Amino acid sequence: MPPEAEALVRAAKERHYADWVDFPIPALGGLTPREAIRSRRGREAVDVMLKQMESLEARLPESQRFDVGKLRAALALPG
């Protein structure tokens, strides 16, 4: 992928994930990740989602990866 395209992909991911923590997620019962982490069960579910995201991102070339650690930091969840 040309560097310009990689930059566009990274920018799109940054925009998408900037809102992700405050977007209702059906798999979380319609709660946002920020709301879900208030309970043990919700925190565990969000952690599983983040681990899945990390796994998917790790398969991409480094220049195309989103740092899921940013989401963990925004939610104050350990990595």
N, C-alpha and C positions, 0 to 999 in steps of 0.2 A: 504494500500500500504506500503510495507517495506520502512524504512528510506532511503535505498540506491536508491530505485526507485524514491522516492520523490525528492532526491537530483539531480538525472538525469533530472527529469521533470523541476525542477527549473532552472537548468543550461541551458537546451535547450531553455526555455522561455527567459532567460537573453540574450542569443546569438541572438535569433530571434528579440526581441524587441530592442536590441542595434542598429540594422540596420533599424528598422521600420520607424523612423522619416525621413530617407533619401531614402526610397523605394517608387517608383511611385505606387499610389493606384488608381485603376480604378474608385472607387466611388468618388474620388476627381478630376475626369477628367484627370487622368494620372499624376497629380502633386504629389509630395512628401508631407507629412504632414508639413515639414518645409517650403516648398514653398507655400502651401495652406494657412497657417496662416497669410500670408502677406495681405490678404483681409478679410474684415469682414465676408463675406459669407463663405470663406474657413475656417476661424477660428471657426465659428459656426459649420461647418461640422466636423472638427477635434474634437471639444469639444463633439459632439454627439457620435463620434466613441469612444472616451476615456471613456465617461460615460457608453457606452455599455460594453466596456472591464472591467471597474470597477465592473459593475453588475455581469458579468460572473465570474470574479475572486472571488468576495465576496461569491459566492455559493460553492466554493471549500474549502476543509479543509485548515486552515491557513498555514499549512506546505507546501502546494502546490501552494499558491497564488503568483502571480507576483505583485509587487508594481507599479501600473500604475502611481503613483505619480512621478516616475522617468521620464516617458515620458512627463508628464506635465512640470516638471522642465526643461527638455531638450528643450522644446518648449516655455518656459517662459509663460505657460498658467496657470491661477489660478485654484485651485481645488475647 
